[in-house]
Amino acid sequence: MFYKLFVFIVIMIILYGVSDVKIQTSLYKTEDNVIIIQFPKAEWRDEPFFYMHCQEPTEKEKLEGKKSCRFHREVGDGEEKLEHFQGF
């Protein structure tokens, strides 16, 4: 069991090292909490192979049926703005 946990932690550290990760949090509103992961890093690519954007939808977006996490293999579908950032 320890071996599986160790391998999982090592894989997560490697993925964090080769991806752009942006985390913003707020204590006041859950809608302000944002997690964005782009794989691979911006300096190694033009567009990411994998893109994940998680943000709690507003009440209006919940009524429209929008989900909190969106996954894209290609970002240029018009819904997401491609953000290039170099981590923190």
C-alpha positions, 0 to 999 in steps of 0.5 A, spaced: 500 500 500 505 504 501 508 503 495 502 505 491 501 511 495 509 513 494 508 512 486 502 516 486 505 522 489 512 521 485 507 522 479 503 528 481 510 531 483 512 530 476 506 532 473 506 539 477 513 540 474 512 539 467 505 543 467 503 550 468 498 550 474 495 556 477 491 556 483 487 562 486 483 561 492 478 566 496 475 565 503 469 569 501 466 566 495 466 559 492 465 562 485 472 566 486 476 559 487 480 557 481 484 551 479 487 551 472 492 546 469 495 546 462 500 541 460 505 541 458 508 548 460 507 554 456 515 555 454 515 548 451 508 549 446 504 553 442 497 550 445 497 545 451 495 538 450 491 538 456 487 543 459 483 543 465 479 549 468 475 548 475 471 554 478 465 554 482 459 556 477 455 562 479 447 561 480 446 563 473 451 558 470 448 553 475 441 554 472 444 553 465 447 547 467 454 549 467 459 544 470 465 546 475 470 543 471 471 543 464 476 539 460 479 540 453 484 537 449 484 543 444 483 550 447 481 553 441 473 551 442 471 558 443 469 557 450 475 558 454 480 563 454 487 561 453 492 563 459 499 563 458 502 563 465 509 561 468 507 558 474 508 562 481 
